[in-house]
Amino acid sequence: MADRSIPIRLERRARGEAVERFRYREAKERAEPIRAALAEALEELTARLAQSRPALPDSLGDRAADGWEPLLAVADAAGGKWPALAREAAIALSGETTNDLDEASLHVLLLADCRAAFDRTGADRLLTVNLIEELLTDEERPWREYGRNDRGITAHGVSRLLRGYGVRPVLVRLGTTVGRGYRRSDFESAWSRYLPPVAEPPIRYSVTNGPSEHESDVLTDPSCNGVAAVTLPTGWEGDPELPANDDGWPEMPAAKGGDR
């Protein structure tokens, strides 16, 4: 079913983002003028479109080409920028890859691996060549065999997979080097929408070294207020001669008279 369809990537709402509710009645009223104009135009174009044989991108499989052919014919009839835009969309949404993973999985996987690359390097921008080097470090990922002839992912492949998220290469400067690359800030929206949050590392305490300044704050937390203080018996503090019990703690001196 999927390879006979044209996938439309919806943008997931970010956490805390407000979106306008879809109301069918209002949408129908707003779409009516567009519907009427399309109907009028198609009356003149029907015969012409029936005879059209639009050029199809080579990267489209047979089933994908069947689905895109009528849309490409309409784009050719519209002229202007639409023929090029329509074919670019066809390649981006339905172009074949040589990888076993489906296209949607590859998009999300690359998005996650780009976040990992930026996190590892600590950079706020990366040249495309350096980003690809980071992608190829993990042998279990598909990027070493991605693309035609399994030669590995290229700059064009990275750009194509990220395009659907609104992430595009730009000119970046790293020291004296200027080249095409990516900025971390351009990924932030897509990461928040399509990837789970990065888990915070757990706080670890050492049992061999003394508590750090932060740990001391935890040990003297004000939430302990109200707990009665324990008064050590006279002679305990600093007396190395007090005998120890089986657990290694000093033996408590016996209470005397009214000290009970």
Secondary structure, 3 states (H helix, E strand, C coil): CHHHCCCCCCCCCCCCCCCCCCCHHHHHHHHHHHHHHHHHHHHHHHHHHHCCCCCCCCCECHHHHHHHHHHHHHHHHHCCCHHHHHHHHHHHHHECCCCCCCHHHHHHHHHHHHHHHHHHHCCCEEEHHHHHHHHCCCCCCHHHCCCHHHCCCCHHHHHHHHHCCCCCCEEEEECCEEEEEEEHHHHHHHHHHHCCCCCCCCCCCCCCCCCCHHHHHHHCCHHHCCCCCCCCCCCCCCCCCCCECCCCCECCCCCCHHHC
